């Protein structure tokens, strides 16, 4: 989930997989896959950076989990 701010300054978390498009007109409008629209304070590049960080964090955690499983599999029996 990524943390975003609505125009009224309320913060919320959004699953970035639900984003269909991001438009700047001059406010930032996030369109979701269900065709809902949300006006956001962050500019499109800030949102994209948050999405990239979110996905990188998921990949990092997946890699750590796989590395941990490999270490257990390689450990000699007691």
Secondary structure, 3 states (H helix, E strand, C coil): CEEEEECCCCEEEECHHHEEEEEECCCEEEEECCCCEEEECCCHHHHHHHHHHHHHHHHHHHHHHHHHHHHHHHCCCC
